């Protein structure tokens, strides 16, 4: 089964997934990425501020980027 990595980049550094996860295919990796992005937003508890960006990225077993989700906040003027 292929291995996928789920890294998160942003203004506070980020988190590199060192373990990865075995999933059946790219579609399953996309579903896991969107689930994880939803959890990230759910758990922010006021920590995400205007001007910040969080970028979850899915890479394959060779660390080739497959999917990127951009989460951005900006203050309307």
Secondary structure as UniProt FT lines:
FT   STRAND          3..10
FT   TURN            11..12
FT   STRAND          13..15
FT   STRAND          21..22
FT   HELIX           26..42
FT   TURN            45..46
FT   TURN            50..51
FT   STRAND          53..59
FT   TURN            61..62
FT   STRAND          65..72
//
